[in-house]
Amino acid sequence: LEKMLFSLLPKELLDTKEDLAVLVEEEEGIRACGDEATYLRVVKDTVRNVGMITKELEDLLTAGDIKNYTIKVHALKNTARMIGANGVSEEALYLERCGDSGKADLIHKNEGELIAHFQKVIETLKKRYGLGCEELPDIDPAMLSEMLETLVEFVKSFDFDRADAIVEDLRKYRLPGKMSESFDKICNALYNYDADTVILNAKMCLDRRQ
């Protein structure tokens, strides 16, 4: 419906730096992901990881690490395409090319707009799919420990598919507040296939259980 409404509006009524940049086209996302189930999983993962994604970009830019910033903005380009946010994907592609060319001044000039548009896309996805407002049950402490230990074993053997399934199950529960930050880091590290960081933070969660 959103796509249809935009297509019916005269182009002069569209703010191409805003309206089109934050447009989310579900059909495009499904096409990029291959099927609707994969699309919805990518949407949920992206909504959950938005804080980590934006913080990584901002921290790398602040540190002047253009090389790793370029790697991360490349990943955002692909993620945006998979969630149907082609406007954000194009903006990320531009900054990726700036990074490849060493044009740090242009990255600094345009990065704020990319982040703002990405966050607006996330808000659209939250409203469209009812994400971020679920009431979750508390998790049984023994089950939490068992799931974290299993997660560590899967990651040690680089079985990221089964590790991801464990994390998906953990997301169905409300975790103790002191574990929230470590769990967010686990999710982000798993998203980036960073086994060492997953293991470190899973063990931190286990230590806090004792």
C-alpha positions in Angstrom: 0.0 0.0 0.0 2.8 2.4 1.0 4.6 1.8 -2.3 1.3 2.3 -4.3 0.6 5.6 -2.5 4.0 6.9 -3.3 3.8 5.8 -6.9 0.5 7.8 -7.3 1.9 11.0 -5.9 3.4 13.5 -8.3 7.2 13.5 -8.1 7.2 17.2 -7.2 5.3 16.4 -4.0 8.0 13.9 -2.9 11.0 15.0 -0.9 13.5 12.7 -2.5 16.0 13.2 0.3 13.5 12.2 2.9 10.3 10.4 1.7 12.0 8.2 -0.9 15.1 7.7 1.3 13.1 6.1 4.1 10.6 4.2 2.0 10.4 0.5 2.9 9.2 -1.8 0.0 8.4 -5.2 1.4 8.3 -6.8 -2.1 11.8 -5.7 -2.8 13.0 -7.0 0.5 11.4 -10.4 0.0 12.9 -10.6 -3.5 16.4 -9.8 -2.1 16.0 -12.4 0.7 14.5 -15.1 -1.4 11.3 -15.7 0.5 9.0 -14.1 3.0 10.1 -16.1 6.0 13.7 -15.1 5.5 12.7 -11.5 5.0 10.8 -11.4 8.3 13.7 -13.0 10.2 16.1 -10.4 8.7 13.7 -7.6 9.6 13.5 -8.8 13.2 17.3 -9.2 13.5 17.8 -5.7 12.1 15.3 -4.1 14.5 17.0 -5.8 17.4 20.5 -4.9 16.3 19.9 -1.3 15.2 21.6 0.2 18.3 24.7 -1.9 17.8 24.9 -1.2 14.1 24.6 2.6 14.4 27.0 2.7 17.4 29.7 0.7 15.6 29.5 3.1 12.6 29.6 6.2 14.9 32.5 4.9 17.0 34.6 3.9 14.0 34.0 7.3 12.4 34.9 9.1 15.6 38.1 7.0 15.9 39.0 7.9 12.3 39.0 4.3 11.3 37.8 4.7 7.7 38.9 1.3 6.6 36.7 -0.6 9.1 33.9 2.0 8.8 33.8 1.2 5.1 33.5 -2.5 5.9 30.6 -1.8 8.3 28.8 0.6 6.0 29.1 -2.1 3.2 27.3 -4.5 5.6 24.6 -1.9 6.2 24.2 -1.4 2.5 23.3 -5.1 2.1 21.1 -5.2 5.2 19.1 -2.2 4.0 18.6 -3.8 0.6 17.4 -7.1 2.3 14.8 -5.2 4.5 13.5 -3.3 1.4 15.0 0.0 2.3 16.7 0.7 -1.1 17.0 4.4 -0.4 19.2 3.7 2.7 21.1 1.1 0.8 22.0 3.7 -1.9 23.1 6.1 0.7 25.3 3.5 2.3 26.7 2.6 -1.1 27.7 6.2 -1.6 29.5 6.3 1.8 31.2 3.0 1.0 32.5 4.4 -2.2 33.7 7.5 -0.3 35.5 5.2 2.1 37.1 3.3 -0.7 38.3 6.6 -2.2 39.6 7.9 1.2 37.1 10.8 1.2 36.6 11.0 4.9 35.3 14.6 4.7 32.3 13.4 2.6 31.6 10.6 5.0 31.6 13.0 8.0 29.3 15.3 6.0 26.7 12.6 5.0 26.9 10.0 7.8 24.4 11.7 10.1 21.7 11.7 7.4 22.3 8.0 6.7 21.9 7.1 10.4 18.8 9.3 10.7 17.2 7.7 7.6 18.1 4.2 8.8 16.5 4.8 12.2 13.3 6.1 10.5 13.2 2.9 8.5 13.5 0.9 11.7 10.6 2.8 13.2 8.5 2.0 10.1 9.3 -1.7 10.5 8.5 -1.7 14.2 5.1 -0.2 13.5 4.4 -2.4 10.5 5.2 -5.7 12.2 4.5 -4.8 15.9 8.1 -5.2 17.0 9.7 -4.0 20.2 6.5 -3.9 22.3 6.1 -7.6 23.1 5.4 -8.7 26.7 7.9 -11.5 27.4 7.8 -14.1 30.2 10.7 -14.5 32.6 13.2 -17.3 31.8 13.8 -20.2 34.2 17.4 -19.7 35.6 18.4 -23.4 35.0 17.1 -23.2 31.4 19.0 -20.0 30.9 22.3 -21.5 32.0 21.8 -24.6 29.9 21.0 -22.5 26.8 24.0 -20.3 27.3 26.3 -23.3 27.7 24.9 -24.9 24.6 25.3 -21.6 22.7 29.0 -21.6 23.7 29.5 -25.1 22.4 27.8 -24.4 19.1 29.9 -21.3 18.5 33.1 -23.1 19.5 32.4 -25.6 16.7 31.4 -22.7 14.3 27.9 -24.0 14.0 26.4 -20.5 13.7 23.0 -21.8 12.4 22.3 -23.7 15.6 23.8 -20.9 17.7 21.4 -18.5 16.0 18.5 -20.8 16.8 19.5 -20.7 20.5 19.6 -16.9 20.5 16.2 -16.8 18.8 14.8 -18.9 21.6 16.4 -16.7 24.2 14.7 -13.7 22.7 11.3 -15.2 23.6 12.1 -14.5 27.3 12.8 -11.5 29.5 16.4 -11.8 30.7 17.6 -10.5 34.0 18.4 -6.8 33.6 22.1 -7.1 34.4 22.5 -9.5 31.4 20.8 -7.3 28.8 24.0 -5.5 27.7 26.0 -8.7 27.4 23.1 -10.4 25.5 23.0 -7.4 23.1 26.7 -7.9 22.5 26.1 -11.6 21.9 23.4 -10.8 19.3 25.6 -8.3 17.5 28.7 -10.6 17.6 26.7 -13.5 16.2 25.3 -11.2 13.5 29.0 -10.5 12.5 30.1 -14.2 13.0 32.5 -13.0 15.8 32.9 -16.3 17.7 35.3 -14.9 20.4 33.0 -12.1 21.4 29.9 -14.4 21.5 31.8 -16.8 23.8 33.2 -14.0 26.0 29.8 -12.4 26.6 28.0 -15.7 27.1 30.5 -16.6 29.8 29.9 -13.2 31.4 26.2 -14.0 31.5 26.9 -17.4 33.1 29.2 -15.8 35.7 26.4 -13.4 36.6 24.1 -16.3 37.1 26.3 -17.6 39.9 
